[in-house]
Amino acid sequence: MFYFTCCPSPVGRLLLASDGMNLTGLWIKNQKYYADTLPADAMENDDLPVFKKTEDWLVRYFQGQKPKTEELPLVPYGGKFRQSVWKILCEIPYGQTITYGNIARKITEISGKRASAQAVGGAVGHNPVSIIIPCHRVVGARGSLTGYAAGLDVKIKLLALEGVDMSGFFSPQKGTAL
């Protein structure tokens, strides 16, 4: 059985999903692929311990603390390639960024199979545990803030919250520095 609950956040209403023990999803309202791995027969349950633990993690995160991804039992659903990308996302330190190309090179080194930045972008975009698996920390090769399923404004808020120096980044829609 799968469960869900909602909670507010500074970046919009969040939908949390669980298999009863693990966090399987966290989506920001209106993001692309919203709840795409949440089964249709999931039931609302606001009292699951994993939801309480996740909400505590999020409160600390939005207060500017640096909670660790490993504090939560995460089980994001996706294929082998996506899992390998999401694992690398979890290794990106708080307040730092990495490029899609750098992740592709890491995947190639690990698997021995060539991975493209575009394939990595697809996996990043389908990350079912937003914020906690920090896909917002992935940027384009020349500083483009492209590719965040919840929108560029949310990506900028999360990076700024983490103290990332935004002076070297630009909005791909406008082509202007932030």
N, C-alpha and C positions, 0 to 999 in steps of 0.2 A: 504494500500500500504506500502511496505517496501523499504528502501533505504540503500545504502552503500556508503562508501568513504574509501580511503586509506590514510595513513600518515606514514612518516618515524619515527623510534625510535632507540635508542641505542641497542635494542635487536632484531631489524629486522623490516621489513615492517608490519604495522598493518592494519587490515581490521575492520572497524567500521560498525555496522548495527543499524538501527533504524526503528521504526514504524511511524516515522514522528514527534513524541514528546519525546519518551523515547529511551535510549540506550538499545538495545536488544542483542548486540553482540560486542565482541572485541576479535579478534584472531590474533595471531602472525603467520606470514607466515610459512608454513610447519608444523604447530603444528597438533597433532592428533585431529581429529574431526573438522578440519578447516571448518568454515562456515556451520556447520551441521544444524543449526537452521535458516539459512538465506534462505528465499523462492527463488526458481529459477527465479521468475519474478521480483525480487527486481531491482530497478533502481538506477543508480549512481546519487548522489546529494551531491556535495561538500559544499553546502551552508546552510545546516540545522543548526539552532541554537544549537541543542543538540550535533552536531559534533564539532562545534566551542568550545563549553563549555568543551567537552571531550578532545579535543586537548589541550586546556589551562590546564586542570587538569593533563594531561600526561606530558606536558612541566614542570610544577611545580614539579611533582613527580620525573622526571628524573634529575631535578636540585637539588634533595635532600631535597625538602620541604616535608611537610606531609599533602597533601590534604586529606580531609575526603571523604569516600565513599558516605556519605549522600549528598554531594554537587551535585551529578548527579542523574537524574531520571532513575533508572535502572529497567528494566523489562526483566529479563532473562527467557527464556521459558524452562520449564521442569516440571516434575511431583512433587507431594507433598513431597516425600522424598528428592529429589534433592533440592527443594526450602528450606527445613529445614536445609540441610547441607550448602547451599550457604548463608543462613541468619547467621549461626554461623561463616562462613568464614569472613563475613563483620564485625564481632565483634572482630576479632583478631587484637590487637593493632599493629601499625606500628613498625617494628623492633623486633617483637616477633614471636615465632613459637608455634605450637600446634601439637599434634600427631593425627593420624587417630583414634587411640583408645580413646583418650580424647573426640574427636568429637562424636564418637559412644556412649560413656557414656552419653554425654549431650543429644543426640537424644533420648536415652533410657529413661532418666529422664523426658524429655519434653513429649514424646509420650506415655510412658508406654509400648512400644513395643521394644523388644531387637533389637538393631542395631549392625551390625558387622563392624569392621575396614575395611574389604574388600568392603562392601557395600558403606561405606563412601568414600573409594578410588575411586569407580566407579563414584559416584556423583561429587567428586572433579575433576576427570579427564574430566568430561563432562561440567564443568563450561564454559558457553558461553561468559563470560565477564572477560577474563583474565586480570591480573594485578590489575584492579579496585576491583573486587571481589578476594581478595588475596589468591588464592589457592597455590601460591608459598610459603606461610608461613606454610604449612602443611608438617610434616616430619614423618619418621618412629619412632617407639617406642625407639629404641636404637641409634638414631641419623642418620639413613639412609636417604639420600636425594633422596628418591625414589618418583616416581609418578607425574612428571610434564609433561604435554602434549606437552609443547613447548621445552622440552629437559632439561637435567640436567645443561648444561652450562648456559642456560637462568635463571633457578631457582637460581643458584649460584650468577649470576650477580645481580638479583633483591634483594636477601637476603643481599649481600654485600653492595649494594646501601643503604639499610635501616640500615646498621650498625650492622647487626646480627653477633655475635661472631661465626665464622665458625669452631673454633678449636675442638668442640665436635661432628662435623658431618663428615660423610664419604660417599664416592661414592659407591653405591651398586654394580656397574659394576666392580670396582677395589677392593673394600673392604678396601680401604686405607683412612686415614684421609686426609682432605683437607688442 
